[in-house]
C-alpha cells in the first residue's frame, strides 16, 4: 500500500519518473517535467493523464499535425502508431500507463 502526493513530486530532470506499478508488463509511472519530450511512437497503447499543470499535446495523423491543450484532469489516449510529443506549459505532473519499456 502506498499513497502518493502527486503535487509534491518533482524529479531531478525533465521527464524524471516515479515507478508506481508494473502489472503484468503494463507500467504506471508519475512524471514531472518542465520541458518538451520528443516526437515518438510507442510500442503499444498509451494513456497520458495530466494530474497537475497544462500540456500542449501535438500529434500526427494521416500526414497532418494537430495540437490540443490538455488541462489538469484531461487524458490523452495514444493508440498504436500515434506519433506524438508533449510540451508542458510550465511545470506538469503526468500519469502515464503503457507497456513496459515503451519509449
Protein Blocks (a to p, Z undefined) as FASTA:
>chain_A
ZZddfklpccfbehiacdfbdcehiacdddddfbdcdddddfbdcddddfbdcdddddde
ehiacdddddehiacdddehiacddddehjadddddddehiZZ
